[in-house]
């Protein structure tokens, strides 16, 4: 009961914090347009391709000005102008997203050979995770504290060499399948 009361108090305080309402509104607006670029297979507006490009350029300018205003007003503690800049940035990002999705749709329908997109051969998220794991493993190999091949323990050395062979064999098999 005490924990719930404390959590409710914290929630109430953060919801009432200056600028919080504007930030929450901006997040809701951005969440609403988030999926527009996932599959732009229907028109979002009656903008032509060149009007989309103009809209992207205008919204990019507004976004840059808004981001500068957010930074400046945050440093100065100007809550009202900060909230206005957050709202402007949100509207600019939404405009950018809508214009980009409309342009993508127009490009897709203008090519008679275009087809709906499909999943790529490589999952970029899994690839990034594997890349990070490889970098960490390489750092561990360079670090003499964690490298069993540089210790005097023969069992650790054998295990390390066996693991290195398995990595090499797995890599070779992976390359053969590509």
C-alpha positions in Angstrom: 0.0 0.0 0.0 2.9 2.4 0.8 4.7 1.5 -2.4 1.5 2.1 -4.5 1.0 5.5 -2.8 4.6 6.5 -3.4 4.3 5.4 -7.1 1.0 7.4 -7.5 2.6 10.4 -5.9 5.6 10.2 -8.3 3.3 9.7 -11.3 1.2 12.7 -10.2 4.3 14.9 -9.8 5.9 14.0 -13.1 2.6 14.5 -15.0 2.3 17.9 -13.5 6.0 18.8 -14.2 6.4 21.9 -16.4 6.7 20.8 -20.1 5.6 17.3 -19.4 2.2 17.7 -21.1 3.9 18.9 -24.3 6.4 16.1 -24.2 3.6 13.5 -23.7 1.6 15.0 -26.6 4.6 14.9 -28.8 5.2 11.3 -28.0 1.6 10.4 -28.8 1.8 12.2 -32.1 5.0 10.5 -33.1 3.7 7.1 -32.1 0.7 7.7 -34.3 2.9 8.2 -37.5 5.5 5.6 -36.5 4.3 2.8 -38.8 3.7 4.9 -41.9 7.1 4.0 -43.4 6.7 0.3 -42.7 4.6 -0.4 -45.8 3.7 2.7 -47.9 1.3 0.9 -50.2 -1.4 3.5 -50.3 -1.4 7.2 -50.7 -1.5 9.4 -47.6 -2.2 12.7 -49.3 -2.6 14.3 -52.7 0.9 15.7 -52.7 3.0 15.1 -55.8 6.5 13.8 -55.5 8.0 17.2 -55.8 5.6 18.7 -53.2 6.7 15.9 -50.9 10.4 16.9 -51.4 9.5 20.5 -50.7 7.6 19.4 -47.5 10.6 17.4 -46.4 12.9 20.4 -46.9 10.5 22.7 -45.0 10.0 20.3 -42.2 13.7 19.7 -41.9 14.3 23.4 -41.5 11.6 23.6 -38.8 12.9 20.6 -37.1 16.4 22.0 -36.9 15.1 25.3 -35.5 13.0 23.5 -33.0 15.8 21.3 -31.8 18.0 24.4 -31.3 15.1 26.0 -29.4 14.6 23.0 -27.2 18.3 23.0 -26.3 18.4 26.7 -25.7 15.2 26.9 -23.7 16.1 23.9 -21.7 19.4 25.5 -20.7 17.7 28.8 -19.8 14.8 27.1 -18.0 12.2 28.7 -20.2 9.4 26.2 -19.8 6.8 27.8 -22.0 9.0 28.3 -25.1 10.5 24.8 -24.4 7.1 23.3 -24.7 6.4 25.3 -27.9 9.6 24.0 -29.4 8.8 20.4 -28.5 5.4 20.8 -30.2 7.0 22.3 -33.3 9.6 19.5 -33.4 6.9 16.9 -33.1 4.8 18.4 -35.9 7.9 18.7 -38.1 8.8 15.1 -37.5 5.2 14.0 -38.3 5.3 16.1 -41.5 8.6 14.6 -42.5 7.3 11.1 -41.9 4.1 11.7 -43.9 5.9 13.3 -46.8 8.5 10.6 -46.9 5.8 7.9 -46.8 3.9 9.6 -49.6 7.0 10.0 -51.7 7.9 6.3 -51.1 4.4 5.3 -52.3 4.6 7.5 -55.4 8.0 6.0 -56.3 6.6 2.5 -55.8 3.6 3.0 -58.0 5.4 4.8 -60.7 7.5 1.8 -61.5 5.4 -0.9 -63.3 7.8 -3.6 -62.1 7.7 -2.6 -58.4 6.7 -5.2 -55.9 5.9 -5.1 -52.3 9.0 -5.2 -50.1 10.0 -8.4 -48.4 12.3 -9.5 -45.5 16.0 -9.2 -46.3 18.4 -12.1 -46.3 20.1 -10.8 -43.2 18.3 -9.6 -40.1 20.0 -6.3 -39.3 19.2 -6.4 -35.6 20.6 -9.9 -35.2 23.6 -8.9 -37.3 24.2 -5.9 -35.0 24.0 -8.1 -31.9 26.4 -10.6 -33.5 28.8 -7.7 -34.4 28.7 -6.4 -30.8 29.4 -9.9 -29.5 32.3 -10.3 -31.8 33.8 -7.0 -30.7 33.4 -7.9 -27.1 35.0 -11.3 -27.7 37.9 -9.7 -29.5 38.4 -7.2 -26.6 38.4 -10.2 -24.2 41.1 -11.9 -26.3 43.3 -8.8 -26.3 42.8 -8.4 -22.5 45.5 -10.6 -20.8 43.4 -10.8 -17.7 40.6 -12.7 -19.5 42.6 -14.6 -22.1 43.2 -18.2 -20.9 45.8 -18.8 -23.6 48.1 -16.4 -21.8 47.7 -18.2 -18.5 49.8 -21.1 -17.1 46.7 -23.4 -16.8 47.1 -26.2 -19.5 43.4 -27.1 -19.3 42.3 -23.5 -19.9 44.7 -23.4 -22.9 43.3 -26.6 -24.4 39.7 -25.3 -23.9 40.7 -22.0 -25.5 42.3 -23.7 -28.5 39.3 -26.0 -29.0 36.9 -23.1 -28.8 39.0 -21.2 -31.4 38.9 -24.3 -33.7 35.1 -24.5 -33.3 34.8 -20.8 -34.2 37.0 -21.2 -37.2 35.0 -24.3 -38.4 31.7 -22.6 -37.9 32.9 -19.5 -39.8 34.1 -21.7 -42.6 30.7 -23.5 -42.8 28.9 -20.2 -42.7 30.9 -18.9 -45.6 30.2 -22.0 -47.6 26.5 -21.6 -47.3 26.5 -18.0 -48.6 
